[in-house]
Amino acid sequence: MKENNKKRELVLYDFCGTIADFQTGNAFVRYVLKRKGIADNVYEKLRIFLNKIGFIKHFNYIRPKMAINKSLLLYQLKGIHYEELDELAMQYYVEEVRTHLIEKVVNTIGRHSSDSALIILDSAGYAIYLKYFTQEYNIPVLIASDFEYRNGIFTGRVAGRDNYGCEKVKRLREYFGCKEFTSGFSKVTGYSDSYSDKPMLDCCDRVVCVNKGLQPEKWMLDIGADIICY
C-alpha cells in the first residue's frame, strides 16, 4: 500500500456508460478517422466484412478477451504521431465526451472529493483522452488502456492488455503494490454500468450501478447495488 489510508475511502469509477453515456473508445477512433479523412480504408472494409459474415461474433464467443472488433478498428490509426493523436484526443474530449457526461454521476465525484476520498478512474477507454477528464475533475489516478508507440508513432495496438474485466483489478493491485489493496481503506465504493466490471465491484463494500432508464438490470438488483438512473 502506497500510504496509510485507514481513515480514507477509496472510490473506483468505470467511465463508459457510467460517467459518460456512451462507449468512448471506438467513438474516439471513428472521430480521428473522420477528422483525417481516412474512414474508408482497407482495414475498415475488412472489419465490416468480418462482422457481416459473423466471424467476429463467433471469435468473440471463443476468445472474449481478444476484443477483435475493437482491435481492428484501433489498428486503423497506425502510423499517426503522438502529438497529432494527443491534439485530436483533446478536441474529442471537448467536443464529444464533455457534452455526454452524466450529471448525476459527475456530482458524486465532487461529493467524494470534498470528503477527501481517493478517487481512481479505472476504465477500458483510452488514456489519451481520458486524461483530460481526470485533469478537469481533479481525479488523481487514471488506470486505462494505453496506446503503444515506437519512436513517437502509434503502432495501432494497446500497450499490454486492454483494461477490461479482471484486468482492472490486476492494474489496481499493481498500482498499490499489493494483492489486498482494499484493506488499507475505511471503505471502498465502486461505480459501474456493466456486468463486465463485476471483478472490480466484488472488491467494494458499496456498489453503485448506473442505469439508463428506470428499470435496472437484474444483475444490479441481485448484487444489492444502489442505483443511479438517468
N, C-alpha and C positions, 0 to 999 in steps of 0.2 A: 504494500500500500504506500502511495507516494507521500501521504501525510496523515496525521491523526484527524479523522473526521467523525469521531464518535458522536458529536452533538450536531452533525450536519446531515441534511437529507441529500440523497443522490437522486436526480431526476433524469430519466432516459427518454428521449424523443425519437421516434421514427419521423420521416419527413413527408414522403409522397403519400397522399391520401390522408395524412394525419395533420400536418401543418399547412401543406398546400393541397388543393382539392383535385390534383391530377398527378399522373406519373411523369415526373420531370426529366428522367434520364433520356428516354427515347425522343421526347419532345425537344430536348436540347440538340440532339444530333440532327433532327429534321430542321431545326432553326438554323443551324450552321450551314447545312447543305443548301438551304434556300437562299441564305444571305450570300453564299459564294457561287450560286448558280450551277451547282453540280448535283442537284437532286435526282436527275435522270442519268444514272450510270450503270455500268455492268453489274456491280455488286448489288445494287438495289433491285435490278431486274432479276438477278439470281435469287435474292431473298424473297421477292414476291412470288416467283415460280415455285420455290420450295414450300412456301406457305400454301399455295394453290393446290399442289398435289398431296398435301397432308404430311409431307416429310418432317417438317419442323415439329408439328404436333406429336407425331409418333416418336421422334427423337427426344422431345422434352419429357415424354412419359417414361422413357427408358433411362434417360440421364437428366433429371430435372435441374441439377446444379449447374449444368453447362450453359443454360440460357442462350441457346444458339441464335435465336432471333435477335436478341439484344446485341450479341457479339457481331453478327453480320451487319447490323445497322451501324454499330460503332466503328467497324473497320473502314467504313467509307470516309472517315475523317483522317485516315492515314496520310502522313506527309505534311500536315499543317504545322507551322511553327508554334511553339508555346505562346509567344507574345500575341499572335493573332487569335489563337483559341481563347486566351485569357481575356482579351478585349471583347470578343464575342460573348464570352460567358458573363461578363459584367452587364452587357447590353441585354442579354437574355434574362438575367435576373430582374433587371429594372423593368423591362417591357412585358415579360411573360409571367414570371414567378411572383413578383411582388403584388401583382394585381389579382392573384389567385390564392392568397393566404386566407386561412380560415380564422376569422376574427376571434371566435370563442376560444380557440386553442392558443392563438398568439397571446391572448390576455393572460393565460395561465403561466406563460413564460415570465411575464412581468411580476406576477404574484410570487412565483418561486424565487425569482431573483431578489425580491425585496426581503425574502426570508433567508437569504444567504445560502441557498442550496447550490450544490454543484450540478450544473446542467450540462448534459452531453447530448449532442445530436449524433445519433448512430443510424446511418442511412445507407441504402443501396444506391442512392443517387450519386452523382459525380461531384467530387470535392471542388472542382474547378469553378463551379458556380455557387455551390452551397456555402463556400467560404464568405461570400458577400452577404448571405443571410445571417450567418453567425456573427459577422462583424457588425451588422446593423443592430442586432438584438443582444450584443454583448454576451454571446454564448462562448464560454472559454474553451470548450473541447469539441472538435469535429472529428468524427470517425466516419469515413465514407470510402467509396470506390475511387481510387486514384488512377490517373492516366499514366501510361508508360511512355517515356521519352528516350530518344537516343540523340545526343548532340543537339538537344533542344527541339527535336522534331518528333511529333506524335507517331507512335508505331501502329496505332489502330487497335491497341489492346489495353486492358486494365493491368495495373501492376499487381501481381499476385491474384488472389481470388476476388470475385465480386463480393461485396459486403452484404450478404444476404443470408437469412435463416440463422443457422448455428454459427456462421462466420462472425455475426455481430457480437456474440458472446465471447468468441475467441479473441476478437480485437479488443474487447473491454478488458479481458484478462491480461492481454499483452500490455495494454496501456497502464494498468495498475500494478503489473508485475507480480500478480498472484492469482491463484485459481479462485479463492473465496473472496473476490473483490468487494462483495456487498457487506461483508462482516464489519467493516470499519465505519459504517454509517448508521445513523439513528433510524433511518427509514429509506426504502428505495421505492420510487414511483416510476411507472413506465406508461408511455402514451403510444398507441398504435391503432391502425385501422385494419391490420392484416393478420390472418392466422399464421402466415409465414414467420411472424415475429414472436411466436409463442416461446421459442427458446429464450429470448430476451425477457419476455414478460414473466416467465417462470422464475426469474431471478428477483422479481419485485414483490414487495409487501402489499403494494396497492397498484392496481391496473386500471387505466382509464382508456376506454376504447372510443374511437372517433367514428361516427357512422353517418353516412349521407342518407337522409330520410328519417322518418320517425320510428321505423321498425328495425331494431338492432338485429344483427346476425345471431344465429343460435349459439355459435361458439363463444360469443361475447357474454351472453347470459350464462352459459354453462360454467365459465370460469369466475363468475361473480364480479365482473368488471363494472366500474362506474361508466356511464355512457354520456358522451357529448354528441348530440345530434345537431346537424346543421342542414 
